[in-house]
Amino acid sequence: MDMKPLILIVEDEAALATMLRYNLEKEGYRVCEAGDGEEALTLVSERKPDLVVLDWMLPSLSGIEVCRQLRRKPATRELPIIMLTARGEEGDKIRGLNTGADDYMTKPFSLPELMARIRAMLRRVQPVPQKGMLEYGDIAMDLAAHRVTRGDRPVHLGPTEFRLLQFFMQHPGNVFSREELLNAVWGPDIYVEPRTVDVHIRRLRKALNGDNDADIIRTVRAAGYALDSEQAA
């Protein structure tokens, strides 16, 4: 029998944590809770969840620092993280995403939207149904094993960057707008700001490009991005 996904709620506001637990359990998920950052890291090491809903403002250790530490460890490098915060400024959103969060919601948030984002993110990290390999230049993508290499070097990608690269490798040379990438990778039913695409493209580039590697993600001014070995003029 398949185990339902386990979701870790990291939230020091007890009423909100209880409400999230109730609604997640109603949807059939298993839930565990942590009230601060230290407890969250301990729980993750003991019982790795399938997804983390992480508050930014936490006692003892901030959500940003929790996110940073999870991304540093190989075992949790690809763990999906949705960050919740009262900070609504765009700079804060970008900082949260740059630290390694996969998605970001500002309080007060819509509960149905959070549930939709959780469902979408869990769908994205399910084992990829396609089998086989995708190859472009010196990059190889094993869809069954969910592994990427560039030459002999393993490339560590989060779930969103993996999907982005997979989409690019299935359509090499084609230029896609931010909106087209959002529809293909995040899904048409999820609202994500177009700037979010830029953040994930930067993360994908950073993971793919070693010291001597050519940048194969081309930025096409006013149009979007393409997987293309030719550099933009």
N, C-alpha and C positions, 0 to 999 in steps of 0.2 A: 504494500500500500504506500502511495506517495505521501511524503510528509509535506504539510503545508509550509509555505515560506515563513521563516522566523524574522520578525522585524524588531529592531532595538529602538526604543524611544528614549532619547537623552534630553530630558526636560526637567528643570527644577520647579516649574510652576505645577503644583500637584493637581489642580483642577483640570488644567489642559492635558496633562499626562493621562489622567483618568478618562477624559473624554476621547482622546486618541486611542487608548487601549480598547475602550468599549466599542468604538466604531471599527477598528481593525479586526477585533475578534468576531464582530458581527459579519464581517466580510470573509471570515474563515481563516485569517492569518493567525499564527502563533505570535505572541508578543512577550518581550522582556523589557524592563525599564531600568534606567539609571538616572539618578538625581543630580549627578555632577560628572565632570570630565574624568576624574580619576576612576570612579566606579565604572564609567563607560569603557575605558581601556581595559580594566580588569575583566569585565563581562565579555568583551570581544575576544580576549585571549583564552577564556575558558570555554566559550560557546559561540563560535563565529556565526553572526546573523547573516541573512540574505540581503538585508538592506538596513540602513541606519537613518532615522529621522533625528537630526541633530540641531539643538538650539545653539545659537551663537553665544548668548550671554549666560554663562554657567558659573557657579561658584568654584573656586580652587583652580580650575583649568578651563580656559575658554573653548568654545566649539571650534574656533579657528585652529587652536593648538591641538585639539583632539584630532581634527581632520588632518593636520600636518603629520602628526605621529602615525596615524593609520596609513597614510600614503607612503611613509618611509619604510614600512615593513613589507617584505615580499608577500606574506600571507594575507595582508589586507589592502594591498596596493590597488586592487580592482574592486574592492567592496563598494557597492553603490551608496552614495550619501546624498540625502536631501537636507539642505540647511534651512532652518527656520529662524527668523530674526525680526526684531522690531526696527532694525535699521533699513530704511528704504532708499537711501541715497545710492545713485548709480555706482559711485566709487566703491561703496561697501559691497554691492553685489559682485562687481568685478573682482574685488579682493577675495570674497568668499569662493568664487569659482576658480580663481588662480591658485588658491590654497589646495584645491583638489575636489571640492564639492561638485557633484554631477548636476545638481539642480538647486534652486534657491526660491524660497517663498517668504514674503514679508507679512508679518503679523499686522493686523488681523487678516487671516487668510480664509478662503472658501474651503470648507471641509470636503465637499464633493470634488473640487479641483485637486486638492492634495491626494485624495483617494485615486483619482484618475492618473495623476503623475506617478504614484506608487505602482499602480497596475502597469503603466506604460514602461516604467524603468525595469520592473521585474520581467516583463516580456522581452526587453532588450538584452537582459543578461542570461536568459534561458539558453541552454546549449543550442547552437545554431543548427537548424535542421539540415542545411546543405552539407554535403561532404566534399572532400577534395581540396585542391589547392588553388589559390589565386597567385599569379606572379606578375610583377612589373619591374623591369630592370633588375636590381639586386635585392628587391623586396619579395619575400615569400610569405603567404598567409595560409596557414593550415586551419580551415574552417571547422573541422571536426574537433581538433585539439584546442582550438581557440588560441593559437600561438602565431606570433609574427617574428620573422628574423630579417635582418638586413645584412647581407653577406653572411658572416659567421656570428654576428652579434644578435642576441635576443633583444627584441623591442618590447618593453612593458607598456601596455596601453590599458587605460580604464575602459569600461563598457561603451561609453559614448564615442571615444576616439576609435575603438575597434570598429564600431558600426560605420563611422565616417570613412575610415580607410577602406573598409569592405565596399562601401558604395562607390568610392572613387575608383577602386581597382576593378570594379565591374563595369565602369564607364570611363576608361582612361582617355585623356585628351579633351573630354567634354567639359565645358564651362557651366557651373551651376551657381545660381544666385543663392543668397542666404535663405530666402523663402523656400526655394526648391530643396535645399539641404535640410531645412527644418522639417518639411513634409516627409522627406525620405527617411531621415534618421530619428527624429523625435516623434513623428506621426502627426497627421492633420488634426487630430482631436485635442492636441496639447498646445497651449499657448506658451511659447517661449520667446523672449525678446531676440530680435535678429542679432544684436550685439553678442549674445551668448555664443553664436556660431564662431565669431572671431576668437573668443577665448579658447574654445575647444580646438580650433585650427592651430592656434599657437601651441597648445599642449601637444597636439599631434606632431607638429613640426619639431618641437623640442625632443620628443621621444624618438622620432625617426632619424634625426640628423646628428650624426657623430661629428667629430672634429674635421674629418676629411670628406664627408658626404655632401653631394649636391642636394640642394633643396628641391624636392620634386613636387611640392605643392605650390602651384603658381597662383599669385593674386592677380586677377584681371581687373584693372581699375574700373569702377562703376558697374561691373558685371558680376563678379563673384570669384569663385575658386575653381581650379582644375588640377587634376593629376597629370603633370606634364614635365618631362625632363628638360624641355627648353626653358630657359629663364626668360622672364618678361623683359622686354626691351626697355 
